[in-house]
Amino acid sequence: MNLHGFHHTKLDSNFQKAICDPFKLVSGGINENLKVIFSSCAFLFSFNTKLLYLKLISFISVDSLRALNFLRQYMKKTGKKQLNQR
């Protein structure tokens, strides 16, 4: 059985782009439609996307600097484009 059969890759990548944007993350600017889809159809997203979203959302409610630091470490680990330091 293919475990990735239900994942929607385009939606997954679009959601990852939205949550990896530090300005959207801090300002709460993640699209409401994506939040609704994520909460009602979480099976459409990969495990890594779900884990990243949950960690970032839980960190942002406590401390935005902690969330940005976690995001920076995640991007280093995955080899994605680095965040601009300001």
C-alpha positions in Angstrom: 0.0 0.0 0.0 1.3 3.4 -0.9 1.4 5.6 2.2 1.8 8.8 0.1 -1.2 8.1 -2.1 -3.5 10.6 -0.4 -1.0 13.4 -0.1 -1.7 16.4 -2.4 1.8 17.5 -3.4 0.9 20.9 -4.8 -1.2 21.8 -1.8 1.5 20.6 0.5 4.2 22.7 -1.2 1.9 25.7 -1.2 1.2 25.3 2.5 5.0 24.9 3.2 5.8 28.1 1.4 3.1 29.9 3.4 4.4 28.7 6.8 8.0 29.1 5.9 7.5 32.8 5.2 8.7 34.5 8.4 6.6 37.7 7.8 3.4 35.7 7.4 4.3 33.6 10.4 4.8 36.5 12.8 1.9 38.6 11.5 -0.6 35.6 11.4 -1.0 36.1 7.7 -1.4 32.5 6.7 -4.4 32.1 4.4 -7.6 31.2 6.2 -8.5 28.7 3.5 -5.3 26.9 4.1 -5.9 26.7 7.8 -9.4 25.3 7.2 -8.1 22.7 4.8 -5.3 21.8 7.2 -7.6 21.4 10.1 -10.3 19.4 8.3 -8.1 17.4 5.8 -4.8 16.9 7.5 -4.2 13.6 5.6 -3.5 15.7 2.4 -0.2 16.9 3.9 3.0 15.1 4.5 4.1 14.3 8.1 6.9 16.8 7.8 4.5 19.6 6.9 2.2 18.8 9.7 5.0 18.6 12.2 6.5 21.9 11.0 3.1 23.7 11.2 2.3 22.4 14.7 5.8 23.3 16.0 5.7 26.8 14.5 2.2 27.5 15.6 2.9 26.3 19.2 6.2 28.4 19.3 4.6 31.5 17.9 2.0 31.6 20.6 4.7 31.5 23.3 7.6 33.5 21.7 8.0 34.7 18.1 11.8 34.7 18.3 11.7 31.0 19.2 9.5 30.3 16.2 11.8 32.2 13.9 14.8 30.4 15.3 13.2 27.0 14.8 12.3 28.0 11.3 15.9 29.1 10.5 17.2 25.8 11.9 14.7 23.8 9.9 15.7 25.7 6.7 19.4 25.0 7.3 18.6 21.3 7.9 16.5 20.9 4.8 18.9 23.0 2.6 16.2 25.6 1.7 16.9 29.2 1.1 18.1 31.0 4.3 16.0 33.6 6.0 17.3 37.2 5.8 18.6 38.4 9.1 17.4 41.9 10.1 
